[in-house]
Amino acid sequence: MKKGISVFAATLLLACLAMLLGCHSKSVDLHIYTWADYIKPELVQRFELENRCKIIIDTFDSNEAMYAKLKAGATGYDLITPSSYMAKIMNDQGMLLSLDHAQLPNLLHIDSEYLQIAIDPEMKYSVPYMVSYTGLGYLQDAVADVTPSWKMLERPELKGRMTMLNDMRETIGAALKYLGYSLNTVNDDELLAAKAVVIGWKKNLAKFENEQYKTGLASGEFQLVHGYSGDILKVQEDNEQVAFLIPEEGFSLACDDLVIPKTAGQVDLALKFINFIHTPNVAAANTEYISYLCPNRASYDLLSEEIKSNPGIFPSAAIRSKGEVIQDLGESNGKYTKIWDEIKAAGD
């Protein structure tokens, strides 16, 4: 009897140990909601190995689409990469956690020059991830007489071979800069003028869209596209005829941020990921891979000369001075929504 009990107890103990070891070895999931192709895959694998976790990535193609999904009740995300103006909207609406800087020692590497124009310079709720410039990509062997201007979108010979971003702030903003206005204006007359310009451009466009313009430019389906610097520079790897220009009238200077939603289930792991991303050698590898600039000053010396000399990644001070950061306009955001709806309906 004692022997039977002893065997039973030993068996039970082994079973419990197996369960405990199984639980201990089971990885946790880090759910990231971000733009497509926005982190080097090898870095994902490295973080997973170092932290015994699995990263699951969902993607969005515009800030507004991401925001609408979350407002409709979507949860389960631990880390999101909205543009700065959208991060502010989300924070103002109580959707984001404040960040514990004690768990983010690599914040000391953030480029202070960038923080001078950041919407959240103290990084209370967001950490800069990637900086981009919005401009025009084109095929050098298909587009003649190129000038660094938004006026390129008026070219009749390119009708049906051009696209613009399906993003109200970026596309209306391009027209505002073309007219000499701020892309954050709330002046009704200026906005109406910008609407007329975009409707004029629309007549030449194949479509408004945020993803297919990249492959379309590489394949030659499109010859001139409105897009983000990193997207267009990445496409150069597939087609050496692709070039990128920053319009002389001005442009959108944007930063996508790393934020943690209040509904996150893996807050500590999300903080580890943010800190990991700003490890200098990780930041450099990510910049090299996706062709956007991670504003991590300690990483700059680790970049290749090709990247450091690329004006699409490191534009001159003169060009950078013409960039403007999209701001949250509060109740006046509705003015842009109304005009964007009218632009979309025009000619339909």
Secondary structure in CASP SS format (residue, H / E / C, confidence):
PFRMAT SS
TARGET T0000
AUTHOR 0000-0000-0000
METHOD secondary structure of the structure
MODEL  1
M C 1.00
K H 1.00
K H 1.00
G H 1.00
I H 1.00
S H 1.00
V H 1.00
F H 1.00
A H 1.00
A H 1.00
T H 1.00
L H 1.00
L H 1.00
L H 1.00
A H 1.00
C H 1.00
L H 1.00
A H 1.00
M H 1.00
L H 1.00
L H 1.00
G H 1.00
C H 1.00
H H 1.00
S H 1.00
K C 1.00
S C 1.00
V E 1.00
D E 1.00
L E 1.00
H E 1.00
I E 1.00
Y E 1.00
T E 1.00
W C 1.00
A C 1.00
D C 1.00
Y C 1.00
I C 1.00
K C 1.00
P H 1.00
E H 1.00
L H 1.00
V H 1.00
Q H 1.00
R H 1.00
F H 1.00
E H 1.00
L H 1.00
E H 1.00
N H 1.00
R C 1.00
C E 1.00
K E 1.00
I E 1.00
I E 1.00
I E 1.00
D E 1.00
T E 1.00
F C 1.00
D C 1.00
S C 1.00
N H 1.00
E H 1.00
A H 1.00
M H 1.00
Y H 1.00
A H 1.00
K H 1.00
L H 1.00
K H 1.00
A C 1.00
G C 1.00
A C 1.00
T C 1.00
G C 1.00
Y C 1.00
D C 1.00
L E 1.00
I E 1.00
T C 1.00
P C 1.00
S E 1.00
S H 1.00
Y H 1.00
M H 1.00
A H 1.00
K H 1.00
I H 1.00
M H 1.00
N H 1.00
D H 1.00
Q C 1.00
G C 1.00
M C 1.00
L E 1.00
L C 1.00
S C 1.00
L C 1.00
D C 1.00
H H 1.00
A H 1.00
Q H 1.00
L C 1.00
P H 1.00
N H 1.00
L H 1.00
L H 1.00
H H 1.00
I E 1.00
D C 1.00
S H 1.00
E H 1.00
Y H 1.00
L H 1.00
Q C 1.00
I C 1.00
A C 1.00
I C 1.00
D C 1.00
P C 1.00
E C 1.00
M C 1.00
K C 1.00
Y C 1.00
S C 1.00
V E 1.00
P E 1.00
Y E 1.00
M E 1.00
V E 1.00
S E 1.00
Y E 1.00
T E 1.00
G E 1.00
L E 1.00
G E 1.00
Y E 1.00
L E 1.00
Q C 1.00
D C 1.00
A C 1.00
V C 1.00
A C 1.00
D C 1.00
V C 1.00
T C 1.00
P C 1.00
S C 1.00
W H 1.00
K H 1.00
M H 1.00
L H 1.00
E H 1.00
R C 1.00
P H 1.00
E H 1.00
L H 1.00
K C 1.00
G C 1.00
R C 1.00
M E 1.00
T E 1.00
M E 1.00
L C 1.00
N C 1.00
D C 1.00
M H 1.00
R H 1.00
E H 1.00
T H 1.00
I H 1.00
G H 1.00
A H 1.00
A H 1.00
L H 1.00
K H 1.00
Y H 1.00
L C 1.00
G C 1.00
Y C 1.00
S C 1.00
L C 1.00
N C 1.00
T C 1.00
V C 1.00
N C 1.00
D H 1.00
D H 1.00
E H 1.00
L H 1.00
L H 1.00
A H 1.00
A H 1.00
K H 1.00
A H 1.00
V H 1.00
V H 1.00
I H 1.00
G H 1.00
W H 1.00
K H 1.00
K C 1.00
N C 1.00
L E 1.00
A E 1.00
K E 1.00
F E 1.00
E C 1.00
N C 1.00
E C 1.00
Q H 1.00
Y H 1.00
K H 1.00
T H 1.00
G H 1.00
L H 1.00
A H 1.00
S H 1.00
G C 1.00
E C 1.00
F C 1.00
Q C 1.00
L E 1.00
V E 1.00
H E 1.00
G E 1.00
Y E 1.00
S H 1.00
G H 1.00
D H 1.00
I H 1.00
L H 1.00
K H 1.00
V H 1.00
Q C 1.00
E C 1.00
D C 1.00
N C 1.00
E C 1.00
Q C 1.00
V E 1.00
A E 1.00
F E 1.00
L E 1.00
I C 1.00
P C 1.00
E C 1.00
E C 1.00
G C 1.00
F E 1.00
S E 1.00
L E 1.00
A E 1.00
C E 1.00
D E 1.00
D E 1.00
L E 1.00
V E 1.00
I C 1.00
P E 1.00
K C 1.00
T C 1.00
A C 1.00
G C 1.00
Q C 1.00
V H 1.00
D H 1.00
L H 1.00
A H 1.00
L H 1.00
K H 1.00
F H 1.00
I H 1.00
N H 1.00
F H 1.00
I H 1.00
H C 1.00
T C 1.00
P H 1.00
N H 1.00
V H 1.00
A H 1.00
A H 1.00
A H 1.00
N H 1.00
T H 1.00
E H 1.00
Y H 1.00
I H 1.00
S C 1.00
Y C 1.00
L E 1.00
C C 1.00
P C 1.00
N E 1.00
R H 1.00
A H 1.00
S H 1.00
Y H 1.00
D C 1.00
L C 1.00
L C 1.00
S C 1.00
E H 1.00
E H 1.00
I H 1.00
K H 1.00
S C 1.00
N C 1.00
P C 1.00
G C 1.00
I C 1.00
F C 1.00
P C 1.00
S C 1.00
A H 1.00
A H 1.00
I H 1.00
R H 1.00
S C 1.00
K C 1.00
G E 1.00
E E 1.00
V C 1.00
I C 1.00
Q C 1.00
D C 1.00
L C 1.00
G H 1.00
E H 1.00
S H 1.00
N H 1.00
G H 1.00
K H 1.00
Y H 1.00
T H 1.00
K H 1.00
I H 1.00
W H 1.00
D H 1.00
E H 1.00
I H 1.00
K H 1.00
A H 1.00
A C 1.00
G C 1.00
D C 1.00
END
